[in-house]
Amino acid sequence: MTDFQGLKALVTGGASGIGRATAELLAARGADVAVLDLAPDGVDKPLRAYAADLTDDTAVRDAVAAAAADLGGLDVLINNAGVGAQGTVEDNDDAQWHAVLDVNILGIVRTTRAALPHLRLSTDAAIVNTCSIAATAGLPQRALYSASKGAVLSLTLAMAADHVRDGVRVNCVNPGTVDTPWVGRLLAAAPDPAAERAALEARQPTGRLVTADEVAGAIAYLASPLSGATTGTALAVDGGMQGLRLRPVQQ
């Protein structure tokens, strides 16, 4: 497909995982793509790499401005960068709450407000935020992470309402458990990594983890000009975890 031919895209957290898969897919479908990451090491052409800490407003503004200048504009923003956290409300101290919310929510705010002046000039402007199944389902040991992603979902809807008359569409994807480097680190730290992986796979009706490429495909769908009538939508990519209630397998 060449539905992104001639479009300029910026992907945050684009050096690995879902972000990297998304950046590569948009480029394969014709976009000129810039990656913004805390450490964009290993990002190769045709992708353009820019380093910025999403908790630093000045650094974000400078990186977005540089990317837009080099690309010759900006049509698509993928707010993908985020950090994880484990534990109940008793387990994470105030500093960790502030740190996670600063990236997962305010990171989107900072990048979006820096990008909006450029997006308003586009005839095919789209923003896609990476949210999570944690925004719509109660998951154990994920209080802080779930709170941050619940905010991302609400923020997506508010942004869609605010900017629809600017010609900027805003949507989000809600992935289930994705086979990414972050999940890999969680599994490696578990007492029994194989058992933990099996448990994560079993809670998704498809019986496996979601792939980064599958989430990238959903992001591309929402960002594409072919989806010009879609805004204010949360698209689940979770192996059926949110909506399906299967009966136990009979032995």
TIMAR-799441 format. One record per residue (C-alpha): residue number from 1; residue in three letters; x, y, z. Coordinates in Angstrom, 3 decimals. Layout:
residues N
REC   kolti   padren         px         py         pz
REC     NUM      Ala          X          Y          Z
...
//
This chain:
residues 251
REC   kolti   padren         px         py         pz
REC       1      Met      0.000      0.000      0.000
REC       2      Thr      1.054      3.603     -0.600
REC       3      Asp     -1.654      5.417      1.372
REC       4      Phe      0.985      7.446      3.246
REC       5      Gln      2.803      8.557      0.084
REC       6      Gly      3.980     12.141      0.518
REC       7      Leu      2.965     12.361      4.179
REC       8      Lys      5.295     13.317      7.024
REC       9      Ala      5.077     11.359     10.275
REC      10      Leu      6.625     11.607     13.728
REC      11      Val      6.682      8.565     16.043
REC      12      Thr      7.650      8.921     19.696
REC      13      Gly      9.292      5.949     21.369
REC      14      Gly     10.119      4.856     17.857
REC      15      Ala     13.480      3.188     18.491
REC      16      Ser     12.048     -0.166     19.619
REC      17      Gly      8.925     -2.248     20.153
REC      18      Ile      5.583     -0.923     18.925
REC      19      Gly      7.083      2.433     17.996
REC      20      Arg      9.798      0.929     15.819
REC      21      Ala      7.328     -1.411     14.099
REC      22      Thr      5.019      1.544     13.449
REC      23      Ala      7.758      3.781     12.087
REC      24      Glu      8.949      1.068      9.723
REC      25      Leu      5.415      0.292      8.540
REC      26      Leu      4.569      3.931      7.823
REC      27      Ala      7.835      4.289      5.903
REC      28      Ala      7.083      1.127      3.904
REC      29      Arg      3.713      2.614      2.993
REC      30      Gly      5.209      5.812      1.661
REC      31      Ala      5.648      8.187      4.593
REC      32      Asp      8.743     10.183      5.409
REC      33      Val      9.193      9.223      9.062
REC      34      Ala     10.975     10.815     11.994
REC      35      Val     11.565      8.922     15.230
REC      36      Leu     11.745     10.749     18.540
REC      37      Asp     13.208      8.699     21.367
REC      38      Leu     15.167      9.103     24.571
REC      39      Ala     17.922      6.986     23.011
REC      40      Pro     17.365      6.579     19.247
REC      41      Asp     20.491      4.470     18.809
REC      42      Gly     20.252      1.984     15.973
REC      43      Val     17.582      3.887     14.030
REC      44      Asp     18.670      3.656     10.408
REC      45      Lys     17.618      5.281      7.139
REC      46      Pro     15.078      5.868      5.769
REC      47      Leu     13.966      6.756      9.310
REC      48      Arg     15.192     10.046     10.748
REC      49      Ala     16.231     10.014     14.410
REC      50      Tyr     15.879     12.736     17.037
REC      51      Ala     16.738     12.464     20.727
REC      52      Ala     14.533     14.029     23.391
REC      53      Asp     13.363     13.372     26.925
REC      54      Leu      9.567     13.688     26.947
REC      55      Thr      9.683     15.096     30.484
REC      56      Asp     11.641     18.118     29.193
REC      57      Asp      9.306     20.563     27.433
REC      58      Thr     12.104     22.565     25.815
REC      59      Ala     13.781     19.424     24.464
REC      60      Val     10.467     18.181     23.061
REC      61      Arg      9.678     21.498     21.378
REC      62      Asp     13.163     21.647     19.859
REC      63      Ala     13.021     18.052     18.598
REC      64      Val      9.550     18.430     17.086
REC      65      Ala     10.559     21.689     15.418
REC      66      Ala     13.704     20.093     14.001
REC      67      Ala     11.797     17.065     12.720
REC      68      Ala      9.107     19.206     11.104
REC      69      Ala     11.737     21.401      9.467
REC      70      Asp     13.686     18.442      8.120
REC      71      Leu     10.560     16.631      6.952
REC      72      Gly      9.068     19.741      5.393
REC      73      Gly      5.957     19.656      7.560
REC      74      Leu      4.033     17.224      9.698
REC      75      Asp      0.869     15.268      8.902
REC      76      Val      0.878     12.379     11.364
REC      77      Leu      1.853     12.192     15.035
REC      78      Ile      2.083      8.843     16.804
REC      79      Asn      2.283      9.351     20.573
REC      80      Asn      3.672      5.955     21.460
REC      81      Ala      6.375      6.549     24.070
REC      82      Gly      5.555      5.324     27.555
REC      83      Val      6.873      3.592     30.638
REC      84      Gly      5.457      0.770     32.717
REC      85      Ala      4.934      0.154     36.403
REC      86      Gln      3.917     -2.768     38.595
REC      87      Gly      2.166     -2.873     41.941
REC      88      Thr     -0.965     -1.953     43.853
REC      89      Val     -1.692      1.546     45.173
REC      90      Glu      0.373      0.622     48.232
REC      91      Asp      3.494     -0.320     46.309
REC      92      Asn      4.489      2.792     44.330
REC      93      Asp      5.635      5.921     46.136
REC      94      Asp      4.757      9.467     45.098
REC      95      Ala      7.980      9.885     43.146
REC      96      Gln      7.206      6.888     40.954
REC      97      Trp      3.638      8.081     40.383
REC      98      His      4.912     11.466     39.266
REC      99      Ala      7.576      9.893     37.047
REC     100      Val      5.169      7.580     35.200
REC     101      Leu      2.445     10.198     34.757
REC     102      Asp      5.064     12.683     33.554
REC     103      Val      5.938     10.394     30.633
REC     104      Asn      2.688      8.586     29.863
REC     105      Ile      0.374     11.590     30.037
REC     106      Leu      2.383     14.797     29.997
REC     107      Gly      4.678     13.324     27.351
REC     108      Ile      1.666     13.186     25.025
REC     109      Val      0.665     16.711     26.032
REC     110      Arg      4.107     18.153     25.363
REC     111      Thr      4.588     16.444     22.017
REC     112      Thr      1.088     17.218     20.797
REC     113      Arg      1.136     20.909     21.641
REC     114      Ala      4.503     21.233     19.891
REC     115      Ala      3.160     19.411     16.832
REC     116      Leu     -0.277     21.030     16.513
REC     117      Pro      0.847     24.190     14.691
REC     118      His      2.331     21.952     12.001
REC     119      Leu     -0.569     19.489     11.934
REC     120      Arg     -3.102     22.292     11.408
REC     121      Leu     -1.389     23.069      8.093
REC     122      Ser     -1.967     19.509      6.817
REC     123      Thr     -4.979     18.328      4.832
REC     124      Asp     -4.529     14.796      6.239
REC     125      Ala     -3.667     15.474      9.890
REC     126      Ala     -3.946     12.574     12.328
REC     127      Ile     -2.805     11.798     15.848
REC     128      Val     -2.775      8.275     17.270
REC     129      Asn     -2.033      7.690     20.955
REC     130      Thr     -0.891      4.324     22.271
REC     131      Cys     -3.204      3.496     25.162
REC     132      Ser     -3.739      0.022     26.686
REC     133      Ile     -6.190     -2.676     27.706
REC     134      Ala     -5.325     -1.421     31.194
REC     135      Ala     -7.512      1.633     30.502
REC     136      Thr    -10.674     -0.451     30.198
REC     137      Ala    -10.058     -3.635     32.216
REC     138      Gly     -8.969     -4.080     35.807
REC     139      Leu     -5.596     -5.810     35.783
REC     140      Pro     -3.856     -6.967     38.981
REC     141      Gln     -0.630     -5.272     40.062
REC     142      Arg     -1.041     -2.437     37.552
REC     143      Ala     -2.639      0.416     39.550
REC     144      Leu     -0.262      3.179     38.501
REC     145      Tyr      0.072      2.014     34.908
REC     146      Ser     -3.702      1.595     34.579
REC     147      Ala     -4.339      5.073     35.952
REC     148      Ser     -1.953      6.568     33.430
REC     149      Lys     -3.547      4.742     30.515
REC     150      Gly     -7.055      5.570     31.688
REC     151      Ala     -5.970      9.194     31.457
REC     152      Val     -4.627      8.596     27.942
REC     153      Leu     -8.022      7.264     26.855
REC     154      Ser     -9.867     10.282     28.274
REC     155      Leu     -7.265     12.653     26.873
REC     156      Thr     -7.685     11.109     23.417
REC     157      Leu    -11.425     11.778     23.440
REC     158      Ala    -10.937     15.350     24.681
REC     159      Met     -8.284     16.037     22.044
REC     160      Ala    -10.547     14.626     19.329
REC     161      Ala    -13.326     17.017     20.359
REC     162      Asp    -10.983     19.991     20.658
REC     163      His     -9.279     19.589     17.307
REC     164      Val    -11.822     18.062     14.926
REC     165      Arg    -12.630     21.534     13.593
REC     166      Asp     -8.915     22.125     13.087
REC     167      Gly     -8.958     19.197     10.681
REC     168      Val     -6.943     17.023     13.075
REC     169      Arg     -8.250     13.523     13.795
REC     170      Val     -7.321     11.942     17.145
REC     171      Asn     -7.666      8.247     18.002
REC     172      Cys     -5.945      5.665     20.169
REC     173      Val     -5.102      1.976     20.134
REC     174      Asn     -5.622     -0.233     23.188
REC     175      Pro     -3.158     -3.117     22.945
REC     176      Gly     -3.346     -6.174     25.143
REC     177      Thr     -0.106     -7.764     26.337
REC     178      Val      2.376     -7.229     23.514
REC     179      Asp      5.573     -9.180     22.960
REC     180      Thr      7.891     -6.188     23.386
REC     181      Pro     11.276     -5.682     25.071
REC     182      Trp      9.500     -4.253     28.164
REC     183      Val      7.345     -7.367     28.552
REC     184      Gly     10.444     -9.437     27.941
REC     185      Arg     12.164     -7.741     30.887
REC     186      Leu      9.142     -8.400     33.100
REC     187      Leu      9.190    -12.069     32.146
REC     188      Ala     12.918    -12.339     32.763
REC     189      Ala     12.461    -10.927     36.277
REC     190      Ala      9.645    -13.355     37.168
REC     191      Pro     10.430    -16.326     39.470
REC     192      Asp      9.252    -18.673     36.697
REC     193      Pro      9.441    -16.853     33.333
REC     194      Ala      7.884    -19.713     31.377
REC     195      Ala      4.910    -19.953     33.726
REC     196      Glu      4.451    -16.184     33.714
REC     197      Arg      4.486    -16.092     29.916
REC     198      Ala      1.952    -18.925     29.769
REC     199      Ala     -0.328    -16.999     32.161
REC     200      Leu     -0.128    -13.837     30.059
REC     201      Glu     -0.866    -15.792     26.905
REC     202      Ala     -3.795    -17.628     28.497
REC     203      Arg     -5.636    -14.463     29.577
REC     204      Gln     -5.961    -13.380     25.924
REC     205      Pro     -8.647    -15.422     24.096
REC     206      Thr     -6.355    -15.943     21.110
REC     207      Gly     -3.997    -17.817     23.459
REC     208      Arg     -0.913    -15.799     22.574
REC     209      Leu      0.680    -12.404     23.032
REC     210      Val     -0.059     -9.613     20.602
REC     211      Thr      2.801     -8.746     18.239
REC     212      Ala      4.229     -5.269     17.783
REC     213      Asp      3.482     -5.524     14.061
REC     214      Glu     -0.208     -6.143     14.794
REC     215      Val     -0.414     -2.994     16.896
REC     216      Ala      1.493     -1.074     14.220
REC     217      Gly     -1.085     -2.211     11.668
REC     218      Ala     -3.900     -0.829     13.813
REC     219      Ile     -2.060      2.462     14.303
REC     220      Ala     -1.508      2.767     10.564
REC     221      Tyr     -5.205      2.121      9.949
REC     222      Leu     -6.208      4.967     12.258
REC     223      Ala     -3.543      7.332     10.928
REC     224      Ser     -4.213      6.666      7.241
REC     225      Pro     -6.096      9.177      5.082
REC     226      Leu     -8.306      6.209      4.169
REC     227      Ser     -9.739      6.525      7.715
REC     228      Gly    -10.617     10.182      7.279
REC     229      Ala    -14.018      9.815      8.970
REC     230      Thr    -12.626      8.112     12.082
REC     231      Thr    -11.906     10.257     15.122
REC     232      Gly    -12.437      9.877     18.863
REC     233      Thr    -12.115      6.090     18.581
REC     234      Ala    -10.268      3.569     20.769
REC     235      Leu     -9.328      0.466     18.778
REC     236      Ala     -8.664     -2.677     20.827
REC     237      Val     -5.776     -4.874     19.674
REC     238      Asp     -5.892     -7.338     22.529
REC     239      Gly     -6.621    -10.800     21.196
REC     240      Gly    -10.243    -10.397     22.322
REC     241      Met     -9.332     -9.787     25.961
REC     242      Gln    -11.634     -6.803     26.511
REC     243      Gly    -14.779     -8.028     24.766
REC     244      Leu    -14.828    -11.819     24.720
REC     245      Arg    -15.926    -14.130     27.530
REC     246      Leu    -15.105    -17.686     26.496
REC     247      Arg    -16.316    -20.729     28.341
REC     248      Pro    -13.568    -22.878     29.889
REC     249      Val    -12.175    -25.588     27.623
REC     250      Gln    -13.681    -28.931     28.519
REC     251      Gln    -11.061    -31.529     29.346
//
